[in-house]
Amino acid sequence: MSEVKKKKKHIGLIIALVVLAVIVIVAVGIYFWLSKTFFVTHPELKGEPEVGKWYRVTPETAKSSNGKEWHGILRKGSENKLVVYFFGGGVSITEETSKGGKEFYAEDMTGQDYVATWGIGSNDAANPFKDWSFLVIPYASGDFHSGTGEYRYTEGGKEKVIYHQGYTNYSAFIEKTKQYVGNPDTLLVTGFSAGGFATSLLADDVIGRFPSATNVTVCVDSSLLLYDGWHETAQNLWKSPSEITERLTSNNIVLDSLTALHNKRGDSVKILFDCSVRDDTLMQYQAYIREGKMSKTKANGDLFQKDLKAMVEGLQANIEDVGIYIWEYAMDKDTKNTQHTILSSQVFEKLNGEKSVADWITDAINGNVQTYGLELLDKQY
């Protein structure tokens, strides 16, 4: 072999080794990042929880929609105050969407432990809830945490089962963990996306489980979908408890539920609703309901903005002193559509140049319920 060929071969080997080394370094970096984020799993609670530490609590009967393990997440705080926090992750509204699985909703617990430590659950010095106890209800049931049912069907000659058992999971978790949070005097029931829908559906149930709380606030984050079949879906597909389904009389599941909560509890419960003005995720699900296909366009953003304005007007008409926070963040330069949910992300940012969502919620808890951002509903994008 000539010296030139030997030299080229030697250089090629060096380059290959460098490339391999870079790949290994990147892979190790990705693995390290994932191990500190989406692969995080909190330890299973054994004995008494330490203040400020996150734990996994796994009820024996609980399961995700695909039959895998489901668990809730607990953090005991140093204050006699409690957040019951519902996660989101899509929804199934028909047999078709149940079969569609992860195309429409989170099927299992993958990556959800870490989310509990973001935003409202973080240790950030600016977080007014950092010393509160948390009972976190992850989402893997496709039923807005409200189902008790099983959807069975046959595919390829085999029977398959989708477990829409969000209410069963939630109920078992709360009953197993409420002993660790004592008798809180202050209660915040909240959640984002599907968890915001759950907040509206289950707030009354949560309040009933913590009768010691005399200061109660309910906050729904980013939850608006109009669908004529909500009652039938909740009753027949999810098999939600009758006290939930009987409230659902219109195409607006959140408005129906929050109105019923106010009618029952009156001014003993402060009710809050926040939403991005052109929510780029909710509009896609709304497009599916309307047209049978997910779609994220400026036209769908225009429709969502119009629906959101009607939603806010309905809340204000039905619920005296309701608090509203409409915001815009991370706007797409082409569609003008905006970010979905805020509780687990930019909850401390002053989105409209006034109060952050965290400040707005804290003010309400302290008796000062305010409304921000209504001018965005009429803004031309």
C-alpha positions in Angstrom: 0.0 0.0 0.0 1.4 3.4 -0.9 2.2 6.0 1.8 -0.6 8.2 0.4 -3.2 5.5 0.8 -1.9 4.6 4.2 -2.2 8.3 5.2 -5.8 8.5 3.9 -6.8 5.4 5.7 -5.3 6.7 8.9 -7.1 10.0 8.6 -10.3 8.2 7.8 -9.9 6.0 10.9 -9.3 9.1 13.0 -12.4 10.8 11.6 -14.5 7.7 12.2 -13.3 7.6 15.8 -14.0 11.3 16.3 -17.5 10.9 14.9 -18.1 7.9 17.2 -16.9 9.8 20.2 -19.2 12.7 19.4 -22.1 10.3 19.0 -21.3 8.7 22.4 -21.0 12.1 24.1 -24.3 13.3 22.6 -26.0 10.0 23.6 -24.7 10.2 27.1 -25.8 13.9 27.3 -29.3 13.0 26.1 -29.5 10.1 28.5 -28.4 12.3 31.4 -31.0 15.0 30.4 -33.7 12.4 30.1 -32.7 10.8 33.4 -33.2 14.2 35.1 -36.4 15.0 33.3 -38.8 12.6 31.5 -37.3 9.5 33.0 -37.6 10.8 36.6 -39.6 8.7 38.9 -40.3 9.6 42.4 -39.8 7.0 45.2 -42.8 5.0 46.3 -44.1 6.3 49.6 -43.3 4.0 52.5 -44.2 5.2 56.0 -44.6 8.9 56.7 -43.6 11.4 54.0 -40.8 14.0 54.6 -41.9 17.6 54.2 -40.9 19.0 50.8 -40.2 15.6 49.1 -42.1 14.2 46.2 -43.5 10.6 46.4 -45.3 8.2 44.1 -48.4 6.6 45.6 -49.8 3.6 43.7 -53.3 2.4 44.6 -53.7 -1.3 44.0 -56.8 -1.0 41.8 -55.5 1.9 39.6 -54.6 1.5 36.0 -53.8 3.5 32.9 -56.0 3.3 29.8 -53.7 0.7 28.3 -53.8 -1.4 31.5 -50.4 -0.4 32.7 -49.6 0.9 36.3 -51.0 4.2 37.3 -49.9 6.3 40.3 -50.6 9.6 41.9 -47.9 12.0 43.3 -47.7 13.5 46.8 -45.7 16.3 48.4 -46.3 17.2 52.0 -45.9 20.9 52.7 -45.0 22.9 55.7 -48.2 25.0 55.6 -51.7 23.8 56.3 -52.7 24.4 52.7 -53.4 22.0 49.9 -53.3 22.0 46.1 -55.2 19.2 44.3 -53.7 19.3 40.9 -55.1 17.5 37.8 -52.8 16.9 34.8 -53.9 17.1 31.1 -53.1 15.1 28.0 -55.9 14.9 25.4 -59.3 13.2 25.5 -61.4 10.5 24.0 -65.0 11.5 23.0 -66.1 8.5 20.9 -65.3 4.8 20.3 -63.2 5.9 17.4 -61.0 8.1 19.5 -60.7 5.5 22.3 -59.3 3.1 19.7 -57.0 5.8 18.4 -55.2 5.9 21.7 -52.1 8.1 21.8 -53.2 9.9 18.7 -55.8 11.6 21.0 -54.8 11.1 24.6 -52.0 10.0 27.0 -52.3 6.2 27.3 -50.0 5.7 30.3 -47.8 7.5 32.9 -44.7 8.0 30.7 -42.9 11.2 31.7 -45.4 12.6 34.1 -43.6 12.5 37.4 -41.3 15.3 36.4 -44.1 17.6 35.3 -45.2 17.8 38.9 -42.0 19.7 39.7 -42.6 22.4 37.0 -44.5 25.7 37.3 -46.9 25.8 40.2 -45.3 22.7 41.8 -41.7 24.1 41.6 -39.4 25.1 44.4 -38.9 28.5 42.7 -38.5 31.3 45.3 -41.2 33.2 43.5 -43.7 30.4 43.9 -46.4 31.2 46.5 -47.3 27.5 46.6 -43.8 26.1 47.3 -44.7 25.3 50.9 -48.2 23.9 50.2 -49.0 20.2 50.2 -49.7 18.8 46.7 -51.9 15.9 45.6 -51.2 15.5 41.9 -53.4 13.4 39.7 -51.5 12.4 36.5 -53.6 11.7 33.4 -53.7 8.4 31.5 -57.4 7.7 31.1 -58.7 9.8 28.2 -61.9 10.7 30.3 -61.1 14.1 32.0 -60.3 12.1 35.1 -64.0 11.3 35.5 -64.6 7.7 34.2 -65.2 4.4 35.9 -65.7 2.3 32.7 -64.1 -0.1 30.3 -64.5 0.1 26.6 -64.1 -3.3 25.0 -63.9 -4.1 21.3 -62.5 -6.8 18.9 -59.6 -6.1 16.5 -57.9 -8.8 14.5 -59.9 -11.5 16.2 -58.7 -10.3 19.7 -60.6 -8.5 22.4 -59.0 -5.2 23.5 -59.9 -3.1 26.5 -59.5 0.6 27.0 -59.7 1.6 30.7 -61.5 4.9 31.1 -61.1 4.8 34.8 -59.9 8.3 35.7 -62.4 8.8 38.5 -61.6 5.4 40.0 -57.9 6.2 40.0 -58.4 9.7 41.4 -60.7 8.5 44.1 -58.5 5.7 45.3 -55.4 8.0 45.3 -57.2 10.7 47.3 -58.5 8.3 49.9 -55.1 6.8 50.3 -53.2 10.0 50.7 -55.5 12.5 52.5 -54.3 11.3 55.8 -50.8 12.7 55.0 -52.1 16.2 54.4 -54.1 16.5 57.5 -57.0 18.9 57.7 -56.1 21.9 55.5 -57.7 25.2 56.1 -57.0 26.4 52.5 -57.7 24.4 49.3 -56.9 25.1 45.7 -58.4 22.7 43.1 -56.7 23.3 39.8 -55.5 21.7 36.6 -54.4 22.3 33.0 -55.9 21.2 29.7 -57.8 17.9 30.3 -56.9 18.5 33.9 -58.8 21.8 33.7 -61.8 20.1 32.4 -61.4 17.6 35.3 -61.1 20.6 37.8 -64.6 21.8 36.7 -66.0 18.3 36.8 -64.5 17.1 40.1 -64.1 20.3 42.2 -67.3 19.6 44.1 -66.1 16.1 44.8 -62.7 17.3 46.0 -64.2 19.9 48.2 -66.4 17.3 49.8 -63.4 15.2 50.7 -61.7 18.1 52.6 -64.4 19.6 54.7 -61.9 21.4 57.0 -61.0 23.9 54.2 -62.9 27.1 54.7 -60.9 29.0 52.1 -61.6 27.3 48.7 -60.5 28.4 45.2 -61.1 26.5 41.9 -59.0 27.4 38.9 -59.5 26.0 35.4 -56.5 26.5 33.0 -57.0 26.2 29.3 -60.1 24.1 28.9 -62.7 24.9 26.3 -64.2 22.4 23.8 -67.7 22.6 22.4 -69.3 19.3 21.7 -73.0 18.4 21.6 -72.3 14.8 22.9 -70.7 15.5 26.2 -73.5 14.0 28.2 -73.6 10.9 26.1 -69.8 10.5 26.2 -69.6 10.9 29.9 -72.5 8.6 30.6 -72.0 5.8 28.0 -68.3 5.8 27.1 -66.5 7.0 30.3 -69.3 5.8 32.6 -68.8 8.8 34.9 -70.8 9.0 38.2 -74.3 10.3 37.8 -73.6 13.4 39.9 -71.2 14.4 37.1 -73.2 13.5 34.1 -76.5 15.0 35.3 -74.9 18.5 35.2 -74.0 18.2 31.5 -76.8 19.8 29.6 -75.1 21.9 26.8 -72.2 21.7 24.4 -69.9 23.4 27.0 -68.8 20.9 29.6 -66.8 23.4 31.7 -69.5 26.1 31.7 -72.1 23.6 32.7 -69.9 22.2 35.5 -68.7 25.5 36.9 -72.2 26.9 36.8 -73.4 23.9 38.8 -70.6 24.3 41.3 -71.5 28.0 41.9 -75.2 27.2 42.2 -74.4 24.6 44.9 -71.6 26.3 46.8 -72.2 30.0 46.2 -69.6 32.5 47.3 -68.0 29.9 49.6 -65.9 28.9 46.5 -64.0 31.4 44.4 -64.0 30.4 40.7 -61.3 31.3 38.2 -60.8 30.6 34.5 -57.7 31.3 32.4 -57.0 30.6 28.8 -54.7 31.6 25.9 -56.6 33.8 23.5 -55.9 31.6 20.4 -55.0 28.3 22.0 -53.1 26.2 19.4 -54.0 22.8 20.9 -57.6 23.3 21.9 -58.4 24.6 18.4 -57.0 21.4 16.9 -59.3 19.2 19.0 -62.2 21.6 18.2 -61.4 21.2 14.5 -61.6 17.4 14.9 -65.0 17.7 16.6 -66.2 20.0 13.9 -64.6 18.5 10.8 -63.2 15.1 11.8 -59.6 16.2 11.4 -57.0 17.9 13.6 -56.1 21.2 12.1 -54.0 24.2 13.2 -54.7 27.2 11.0 -55.3 31.0 11.4 -59.0 30.4 10.5 -59.3 27.9 13.4 -57.6 30.4 15.7 -60.2 33.0 14.7 -63.0 30.5 15.5 -61.5 29.6 18.8 -61.1 33.3 19.8 -64.8 33.8 19.0 -65.8 30.7 21.1 -63.6 31.9 24.0 -65.3 35.3 24.0 -68.7 33.6 24.2 -67.4 31.3 27.0 -66.2 34.2 29.1 -69.5 36.0 28.6 -71.3 32.8 29.8 -69.1 32.5 32.9 -69.7 36.2 33.8 -73.4 35.8 33.2 -73.7 32.7 35.3 -71.2 33.2 38.1 -71.1 36.3 40.2 -67.5 37.6 40.8 -65.8 34.9 38.6 -62.2 35.7 37.9 -60.9 35.6 34.3 -57.4 35.8 32.9 -57.0 35.8 29.1 -53.4 35.8 27.9 -51.3 35.6 24.8 -47.8 33.9 24.8 -45.5 32.3 22.2 -47.6 33.5 19.3 -46.9 31.8 15.9 -45.9 34.5 13.4 -48.0 33.0 10.6 -51.2 31.8 12.3 -51.1 34.1 15.3 -52.1 31.2 17.4 -50.9 31.0 21.0 -49.5 28.6 23.6 -51.6 26.0 25.3 -51.7 25.9 29.2 -49.7 28.0 31.7 -49.8 26.3 35.1 -46.9 24.0 34.5 -44.7 26.5 32.6 -44.8 30.3 32.6 -47.1 30.7 35.6 -44.8 33.3 37.2 -44.5 35.6 34.1 -46.5 38.8 33.9 -48.1 37.8 30.6 -50.2 40.9 30.1 -47.7 43.2 31.7 -49.7 43.3 35.0 -50.1 40.2 37.1 -48.7 36.7 36.6 -51.2 33.9 36.7 -49.6 32.7 40.0 -50.2 36.2 41.4 -53.8 36.3 40.1 -54.6 33.0 41.8 -52.9 34.1 45.0 -54.9 37.3 45.1 -58.1 35.3 44.6 -57.2 33.0 47.5 -56.6 36.1 49.6 -60.1 37.4 48.7 -59.2 39.7 45.8 -60.7 38.1 42.7 -59.8 40.1 39.5 -60.1 39.8 35.8 -57.4 40.6 33.2 -57.0 40.5 29.5 -60.6 40.8 28.2 -59.4 43.3 25.6 -57.6 40.4 23.8 -60.9 38.8 23.0 -61.7 41.6 20.6 -58.2 42.1 19.3 -57.6 41.7 15.5 -54.8 39.2 14.7 
